[in-house]
């Protein structure tokens, strides 16, 4: 697998981790538990999602700047 495929897969798994962290945060809020670490639990996947998402967002534009689409891609 190439770099972009790995990054897309990592981005997908990070979205699952972020969703799980949000559910844990909601469950803790419903129970009335106000631990700081529960609130911060979703921040790490969120920051990584931001970085990978921005990279994946910029890929098509970078391909245009480099002189067109690569072979095998449609757009």
Biopython code that builds the backbone (N, CA, C, O; Angstrom):
import numpy as np
from Bio.PDB.StructureBuilder import StructureBuilder

atoms = [
    (1, "UNK", "N", (0.836, -1.185, 0.000)),
    (1, "UNK", "CA", (0.000, 0.000, 0.000)),
    (1, "UNK", "C", (0.877, 1.243, 0.000)),
    (1, "UNK", "O", (1.957, 1.273, 0.590)),
    (2, "UNK", "N", (0.379, 2.255, -0.675)),
    (2, "UNK", "CA", (1.158, 3.484, -0.716)),
    (2, "UNK", "C", (0.791, 4.396, 0.457)),
    (2, "UNK", "O", (-0.082, 4.075, 1.262)),
    (3, "UNK", "N", (1.466, 5.519, 0.533)),
    (3, "UNK", "CA", (1.336, 6.444, 1.659)),
    (3, "UNK", "C", (-0.094, 6.968, 1.787)),
    (3, "UNK", "O", (-0.630, 7.028, 2.893)),
    (4, "UNK", "N", (-0.718, 7.350, 0.668)),
    (4, "UNK", "CA", (-2.070, 7.906, 0.726)),
    (4, "UNK", "C", (-3.088, 6.877, 1.213)),
    (4, "UNK", "O", (-4.012, 7.224, 1.947)),
    (5, "UNK", "N", (-2.929, 5.635, 0.817)),
    (5, "UNK", "CA", (-3.839, 4.585, 1.255)),
    (5, "UNK", "C", (-3.711, 4.368, 2.756)),
    (5, "UNK", "O", (-4.716, 4.221, 3.451)),
    (6, "UNK", "N", (-2.486, 4.347, 3.257)),
    (6, "UNK", "CA", (-2.268, 4.203, 4.700)),
    (6, "UNK", "C", (-2.890, 5.366, 5.455)),
    (6, "UNK", "O", (-3.525, 5.172, 6.491)),
    (7, "UNK", "N", (-2.710, 6.569, 4.938)),
    (7, "UNK", "CA", (-3.232, 7.747, 5.615)),
    (7, "UNK", "C", (-4.755, 7.751, 5.630)),
    (7, "UNK", "O", (-5.359, 8.147, 6.628)),
    (8, "UNK", "N", (-5.380, 7.322, 4.553)),
    (8, "UNK", "CA", (-6.843, 7.220, 4.528)),
    (8, "UNK", "C", (-7.335, 6.205, 5.554)),
    (8, "UNK", "O", (-8.333, 6.440, 6.235)),
    (9, "UNK", "N", (-6.637, 5.084, 5.664)),
    (9, "UNK", "CA", (-7.026, 4.061, 6.638)),
    (9, "UNK", "C", (-6.853, 4.578, 8.068)),
    (9, "UNK", "O", (-7.711, 4.344, 8.919)),
    (10, "UNK", "N", (-5.759, 5.272, 8.329)),
    (10, "UNK", "CA", (-5.532, 5.860, 9.650)),
    (10, "UNK", "C", (-6.622, 6.876, 9.967)),
    (10, "UNK", "O", (-7.112, 6.935, 11.095)),
    (11, "UNK", "N", (-7.001, 7.673, 8.975)),
    (11, "UNK", "CA", (-8.047, 8.676, 9.165)),
    (11, "UNK", "C", (-9.377, 8.007, 9.525)),
    (11, "UNK", "O", (-10.108, 8.497, 10.385)),
    (12, "UNK", "N", (-9.681, 6.905, 8.874)),
    (12, "UNK", "CA", (-10.924, 6.175, 9.179)),
    (12, "UNK", "C", (-10.907, 5.644, 10.616)),
    (12, "UNK", "O", (-11.897, 5.770, 11.336)),
    (13, "UNK", "N", (-9.791, 5.057, 11.030)),
    (13, "UNK", "CA", (-9.706, 4.516, 12.381)),
    (13, "UNK", "C", (-9.729, 5.629, 13.431)),
    (13, "UNK", "O", (-10.283, 5.449, 14.516)),
    (14, "UNK", "N", (-9.136, 6.762, 13.114)),
    (14, "UNK", "CA", (-9.185, 7.895, 14.030)),
    (14, "UNK", "C", (-10.613, 8.400, 14.202)),
    (14, "UNK", "O", (-11.000, 8.818, 15.293)),
    (15, "UNK", "N", (-11.392, 8.362, 13.130)),
    (15, "UNK", "CA", (-12.785, 8.800, 13.256)),
    (15, "UNK", "C", (-13.567, 7.870, 14.168)),
    (15, "UNK", "O", (-14.439, 8.320, 14.911)),
    (16, "UNK", "N", (-13.265, 6.579, 14.121)),
    (16, "UNK", "CA", (-13.915, 5.625, 15.027)),
    (16, "UNK", "C", (-13.488, 5.904, 16.469)),
    (16, "UNK", "O", (-14.321, 5.891, 17.376)),
    (17, "UNK", "N", (-12.198, 6.154, 16.683)),
    (17, "UNK", "CA", (-11.706, 6.451, 18.040)),
    (17, "UNK", "C", (-12.320, 7.744, 18.570)),
    (17, "UNK", "O", (-12.672, 7.826, 19.747)),
    (18, "UNK", "N", (-12.450, 8.751, 17.709)),
    (18, "UNK", "CA", (-13.044, 10.013, 18.131)),
    (18, "UNK", "C", (-14.513, 9.823, 18.506)),
    (18, "UNK", "O", (-14.975, 10.360, 19.512)),
    (19, "UNK", "N", (-15.240, 9.064, 17.702)),
    (19, "UNK", "CA", (-16.647, 8.802, 17.996)),
    (19, "UNK", "C", (-16.806, 8.066, 19.323)),
    (19, "UNK", "O", (-17.688, 8.393, 20.116)),
    (20, "UNK", "N", (-15.955, 7.077, 19.560)),
    (20, "UNK", "CA", (-16.008, 6.349, 20.827)),
    (20, "UNK", "C", (-15.699, 7.274, 21.999)),
    (20, "UNK", "O", (-16.344, 7.182, 23.043)),
    (21, "UNK", "N", (-14.730, 8.157, 21.839)),
    (21, "UNK", "CA", (-14.377, 9.091, 22.910)),
    (21, "UNK", "C", (-15.520, 10.057, 23.195)),
    (21, "UNK", "O", (-15.751, 10.418, 24.349)),
    (22, "UNK", "N", (-16.232, 10.475, 22.163)),
    (22, "UNK", "CA", (-17.381, 11.357, 22.371)),
    (22, "UNK", "C", (-18.476, 10.619, 23.139)),
    (22, "UNK", "O", (-19.095, 11.194, 24.034)),
    (23, "UNK", "N", (-18.721, 9.351, 22.798)),
    (23, "UNK", "CA", (-19.721, 8.568, 23.527)),
    (23, "UNK", "C", (-19.330, 8.392, 24.993)),
    (23, "UNK", "O", (-20.183, 8.466, 25.878)),
    (24, "UNK", "N", (-18.049, 8.160, 25.248)),
    (24, "UNK", "CA", (-17.579, 8.034, 26.632)),
    (24, "UNK", "C", (-17.778, 9.352, 27.372)),
    (24, "UNK", "O", (-18.172, 9.361, 28.538)),
    (25, "UNK", "N", (-17.509, 10.449, 26.699)),
    (25, "UNK", "CA", (-17.681, 11.765, 27.296)),
    (25, "UNK", "C", (-19.149, 12.020, 27.622)),
    (25, "UNK", "O", (-19.459, 12.530, 28.698)),
    (26, "UNK", "N", (-20.054, 11.674, 26.714)),
    (26, "UNK", "CA", (-21.481, 11.860, 26.955)),
    (26, "UNK", "C", (-21.946, 10.978, 28.115)),
    (26, "UNK", "O", (-22.716, 11.426, 28.965)),
    (27, "UNK", "N", (-21.482, 9.730, 28.151)),
    (27, "UNK", "CA", (-21.862, 8.833, 29.237)),
    (27, "UNK", "C", (-21.382, 9.360, 30.585)),
    (27, "UNK", "O", (-22.093, 9.252, 31.584)),
    (28, "UNK", "N", (-20.185, 9.927, 30.614)),
    (28, "UNK", "CA", (-19.658, 10.479, 31.865)),
    (28, "UNK", "C", (-20.456, 11.703, 32.297)),
    (28, "UNK", "O", (-20.683, 11.904, 33.490)),
    (29, "UNK", "N", (-20.882, 12.520, 31.341)),
    (29, "UNK", "CA", (-21.673, 13.699, 31.672)),
    (29, "UNK", "C", (-23.044, 13.313, 32.204)),
    (29, "UNK", "O", (-23.560, 13.959, 33.116)),
    (30, "UNK", "N", (-23.638, 12.267, 31.642)),
    (30, "UNK", "CA", (-24.953, 11.809, 32.107)),
    (30, "UNK", "C", (-24.859, 11.294, 33.537)),
    (30, "UNK", "O", (-25.780, 11.493, 34.329)),
    (31, "UNK", "N", (-23.764, 10.641, 33.871)),
    (31, "UNK", "CA", (-23.587, 10.113, 35.223)),
    (31, "UNK", "C", (-23.183, 11.197, 36.218)),
    (31, "UNK", "O", (-23.171, 10.965, 37.427)),
    (32, "UNK", "N", (-22.854, 12.373, 35.706)),
    (32, "UNK", "CA", (-22.487, 13.465, 36.591)),
    (32, "UNK", "C", (-21.019, 13.490, 36.965)),
    (32, "UNK", "O", (-20.617, 14.282, 37.817)),
    (33, "UNK", "N", (-20.211, 12.644, 36.352)),
    (33, "UNK", "CA", (-18.777, 12.593, 36.642)),
    (33, "UNK", "C", (-18.080, 13.718, 35.881)),
    (33, "UNK", "O", (-18.190, 13.799, 34.658)),
    (34, "UNK", "N", (-17.381, 14.565, 36.578)),
    (34, "UNK", "CA", (-16.732, 15.714, 35.953)),
    (34, "UNK", "C", (-15.211, 15.577, 36.012)),
    (34, "UNK", "O", (-14.537, 16.424, 36.599)),
    (35, "UNK", "N", (-14.677, 14.542, 35.424)),
    (35, "UNK", "CA", (-13.227, 14.348, 35.382)),
    (35, "UNK", "C", (-12.670, 15.073, 34.149)),
    (35, "UNK", "O", (-13.245, 15.008, 33.063)),
    (36, "UNK", "N", (-11.569, 15.746, 34.334)),
    (36, "UNK", "CA", (-10.971, 16.505, 33.244)),
    (36, "UNK", "C", (-10.480, 15.574, 32.140)),
    (36, "UNK", "O", (-10.590, 15.900, 30.958)),
    (37, "UNK", "N", (-9.943, 14.424, 32.518)),
    (37, "UNK", "CA", (-9.384, 13.519, 31.510)),
    (37, "UNK", "C", (-10.460, 12.988, 30.576)),
    (37, "UNK", "O", (-10.174, 12.664, 29.423)),
    (38, "UNK", "N", (-11.699, 12.896, 31.063)),
    (38, "UNK", "CA", (-12.780, 12.435, 30.195)),
    (38, "UNK", "C", (-13.060, 13.476, 29.122)),
    (38, "UNK", "O", (-13.300, 13.138, 27.964)),
    (39, "UNK", "N", (-13.027, 14.731, 29.510)),
    (39, "UNK", "CA", (-13.242, 15.801, 28.542)),
    (39, "UNK", "C", (-12.118, 15.915, 27.545)),
    (39, "UNK", "O", (-12.344, 16.280, 26.391)),
    (40, "UNK", "N", (-10.905, 15.606, 27.972)),
    (40, "UNK", "CA", (-9.746, 15.697, 27.088)),
    (40, "UNK", "C", (-9.529, 14.434, 26.252)),
    (40, "UNK", "O", (-8.677, 14.401, 25.364)),
    (41, "UNK", "N", (-10.303, 13.412, 26.547)),
    (41, "UNK", "CA", (-10.138, 12.126, 25.871)),
    (41, "UNK", "C", (-10.300, 12.231, 24.355)),
    (41, "UNK", "O", (-9.610, 11.537, 23.609)),
    (42, "UNK", "N", (-11.189, 13.079, 23.905)),
    (42, "UNK", "CA", (-11.471, 13.188, 22.476)),
    (42, "UNK", "C", (-10.509, 14.136, 21.755)),
    (42, "UNK", "O", (-10.528, 14.202, 20.526)),
    (43, "UNK", "N", (-9.684, 14.857, 22.476)),
    (43, "UNK", "CA", (-8.837, 15.859, 21.821)),
    (43, "UNK", "C", (-7.720, 15.261, 20.966)),
    (43, "UNK", "O", (-7.439, 15.775, 19.883)),
    (44, "UNK", "N", (-7.088, 14.205, 21.422)),
    (44, "UNK", "CA", (-5.994, 13.616, 20.648)),
    (44, "UNK", "C", (-6.484, 13.094, 19.296)),
    (44, "UNK", "O", (-5.893, 13.438, 18.272)),
    (45, "UNK", "N", (-7.545, 12.274, 19.253)),
    (45, "UNK", "CA", (-8.021, 11.845, 17.935)),
    (45, "UNK", "C", (-8.518, 13.014, 17.089)),
    (45, "UNK", "O", (-8.403, 12.993, 15.864)),
    (46, "UNK", "N", (-9.075, 14.043, 17.752)),
    (46, "UNK", "CA", (-9.585, 15.183, 17.004)),
    (46, "UNK", "C", (-8.460, 15.956, 16.324)),
    (46, "UNK", "O", (-8.590, 16.361, 15.169)),
    (47, "UNK", "N", (-7.359, 16.159, 17.037)),
    (47, "UNK", "CA", (-6.219, 16.869, 16.450)),
    (47, "UNK", "C", (-5.619, 16.049, 15.300)),
    (47, "UNK", "O", (-5.287, 16.599, 14.250)),
    (48, "UNK", "N", (-5.485, 14.748, 15.502)),
    (48, "UNK", "CA", (-4.953, 13.900, 14.433)),
    (48, "UNK", "C", (-5.905, 13.835, 13.244)),
    (48, "UNK", "O", (-5.460, 13.781, 12.097)),
    (49, "UNK", "N", (-7.211, 13.840, 13.508)),
    (49, "UNK", "CA", (-8.191, 13.887, 12.426)),
    (49, "UNK", "C", (-8.060, 15.181, 11.637)),
    (49, "UNK", "O", (-8.166, 15.182, 10.411)),
    (50, "UNK", "N", (-7.833, 16.275, 12.338)),
    (50, "UNK", "CA", (-7.657, 17.558, 11.666)),
    (50, "UNK", "C", (-6.451, 17.522, 10.733)),
    (50, "UNK", "O", (-6.534, 17.955, 9.584)),
    (51, "UNK", "N", (-5.342, 17.010, 11.228)),
    (51, "UNK", "CA", (-4.118, 16.983, 10.419)),
    (51, "UNK", "C", (-4.260, 16.067, 9.200)),
    (51, "UNK", "O", (-3.915, 16.451, 8.082)),
    (52, "UNK", "N", (-4.769, 14.856, 9.426)),
    (52, "UNK", "CA", (-4.923, 13.934, 8.298)),
    (52, "UNK", "C", (-6.001, 14.415, 7.342)),
    (52, "UNK", "O", (-5.873, 14.250, 6.128)),
    (53, "UNK", "N", (-7.058, 15.004, 7.874)),
    (53, "UNK", "CA", (-8.127, 15.518, 7.018)),
    (53, "UNK", "C", (-7.665, 16.664, 6.150)),
    (53, "UNK", "O", (-8.028, 16.732, 4.976)),
    (54, "UNK", "N", (-6.878, 17.561, 6.697)),
    (54, "UNK", "CA", (-6.349, 18.662, 5.891)),
    (54, "UNK", "C", (-5.426, 18.152, 4.792)),
    (54, "UNK", "O", (-5.445, 18.662, 3.671)),
    (55, "UNK", "N", (-4.627, 17.156, 5.110)),
    (55, "UNK", "CA", (-3.747, 16.571, 4.099)),
    (55, "UNK", "C", (-4.569, 15.929, 2.981)),
    (55, "UNK", "O", (-4.303, 16.147, 1.799)),
    (56, "UNK", "N", (-5.572, 15.134, 3.369)),
    (56, "UNK", "CA", (-6.398, 14.468, 2.366)),
    (56, "UNK", "C", (-7.207, 15.477, 1.559)),
    (56, "UNK", "O", (-7.461, 15.261, 0.374)),
    (57, "UNK", "N", (-7.613, 16.571, 2.188)),
    (57, "UNK", "CA", (-8.336, 17.619, 1.473)),
    (57, "UNK", "C", (-7.448, 18.285, 0.426)),
    (57, "UNK", "O", (-7.918, 18.635, -0.657)),
    (58, "UNK", "N", (-6.181, 18.458, 0.740)),
    (58, "UNK", "CA", (-5.267, 19.158, -0.154)),
    (58, "UNK", "C", (-4.738, 18.280, -1.290)),
    (58, "UNK", "O", (-4.175, 18.804, -2.251)),
    (59, "UNK", "N", (-4.903, 16.963, -1.204)),
    (59, "UNK", "CA", (-4.351, 16.073, -2.228)),
    (59, "UNK", "C", (-4.794, 16.393, -3.655)),
    (59, "UNK", "O", (-3.942, 16.486, -4.538)),
    (60, "UNK", "N", (-6.088, 16.564, -3.914)),
    (60, "UNK", "CA", (-6.478, 16.853, -5.298)),
    (60, "UNK", "C", (-5.903, 18.170, -5.818)),
    (60, "UNK", "O", (-5.540, 18.271, -6.990)),
    (61, "UNK", "N", (-5.820, 19.166, -4.955)),
    (61, "UNK", "CA", (-5.264, 20.449, -5.369)),
    (61, "UNK", "C", (-3.768, 20.331, -5.630)),
    (61, "UNK", "O", (-3.249, 20.943, -6.563)),
    (62, "UNK", "N", (-3.085, 19.557, -4.818)),
    (62, "UNK", "CA", (-1.651, 19.350, -5.026)),
    (62, "UNK", "C", (-1.402, 18.617, -6.339)),
    (62, "UNK", "O", (-0.417, 18.893, -7.022)),
    (63, "UNK", "N", (-2.284, 17.688, -6.698)),
    (63, "UNK", "CA", (-2.132, 16.978, -7.966)),
    (63, "UNK", "C", (-2.290, 17.937, -9.136)),
    (63, "UNK", "O", (-1.577, 17.824, -10.134)),
    (64, "UNK", "N", (-3.212, 18.873, -9.021)),
    (64, "UNK", "CA", (-3.386, 19.872, -10.086)),
    (64, "UNK", "C", (-2.162, 20.772, -10.184)),
    (64, "UNK", "O", (-1.723, 21.107, -11.284)),
    (65, "UNK", "N", (-1.607, 21.166, -9.037)),
    (65, "UNK", "CA", (-0.436, 22.040, -9.032)),
    (65, "UNK", "C", (0.784, 21.340, -9.624)),
    (65, "UNK", "O", (1.655, 21.984, -10.209)),
    (66, "UNK", "N", (0.840, 20.014, -9.467)),
    (66, "UNK", "CA", (1.980, 19.262, -9.985)),
    (66, "UNK", "C", (1.854, 18.948, -11.459)),
    (66, "UNK", "O", (2.763, 18.361, -12.046)),
    (67, "UNK", "N", (0.748, 19.325, -12.064)),
    (67, "UNK", "CA", (0.654, 19.130, -13.499)),
    (67, "UNK", "C", (-0.406, 18.135, -13.930)),
    (67, "UNK", "O", (-0.249, 17.510, -14.979)),
    (68, "UNK", "N", (-1.451, 17.962, -13.190)),
    (68, "UNK", "CA", (-2.533, 17.100, -13.629)),
    (68, "UNK", "C", (-2.707, 15.883, -12.754)),
    (68, "UNK", "O", (-1.986, 15.662, -11.781)),
    (69, "UNK", "N", (-3.703, 15.100, -13.147)),
    (69, "UNK", "CA", (-3.991, 13.886, -12.390)),
    (69, "UNK", "C", (-2.981, 12.804, -12.687)),
    (69, "UNK", "O", (-2.420, 12.735, -13.780)),
    (70, "UNK", "N", (-2.761, 11.967, -11.704)),
    (70, "UNK", "CA", (-1.870, 10.828, -11.912)),
    (70, "UNK", "C", (-2.582, 9.768, -12.721)),
    (70, "UNK", "O", (-3.806, 9.799, -12.851)),
    (71, "UNK", "N", (-1.840, 8.847, -13.257)),
    (71, "UNK", "CA", (-2.446, 7.790, -14.055)),
    (71, "UNK", "C", (-3.295, 6.893, -13.162)),
    (71, "UNK", "O", (-2.905, 6.571, -12.039)),
    (72, "UNK", "N", (-4.438, 6.500, -13.661)),
    (72, "UNK", "CA", (-5.320, 5.632, -12.920)),
    (72, "UNK", "C", (-6.318, 6.366, -12.049)),
    (72, "UNK", "O", (-7.180, 5.733, -11.439)),
    (73, "UNK", "N", (-6.226, 7.682, -11.975)),
    (73, "UNK", "CA", (-7.173, 8.462, -11.180)),
    (73, "UNK", "C", (-8.177, 9.112, -12.089)),
    (73, "UNK", "O", (-7.865, 9.463, -13.227)),
    (74, "UNK", "N", (-9.370, 9.271, -11.595)),
    (74, "UNK", "CA", (-10.408, 9.939, -12.339)),
    (74, "UNK", "C", (-10.807, 11.202, -11.599)),
    (74, "UNK", "O", (-10.755, 11.239, -10.369)),
    (75, "UNK", "N", (-11.193, 12.210, -12.304)),
    (75, "UNK", "CA", (-11.577, 13.410, -11.611)),
    (75, "UNK", "C", (-12.295, 14.312, -12.465)),
    (75, "UNK", "O", (-12.697, 15.390, -12.027)),
]
sb = StructureBuilder()
sb.init_structure("model")
sb.init_model(0)
sb.init_chain("A")
sb.init_seg("    ")
for serial, (resi, resn, name, xyz) in enumerate(atoms, 1):
    if name == "N":
        sb.init_residue(resn, " ", resi, " ")
    sb.init_atom(name, np.array(xyz, "f"), 0.0, 1.0, " ", f" {name:<3s}", serial, name[0])
structure = sb.get_structure()
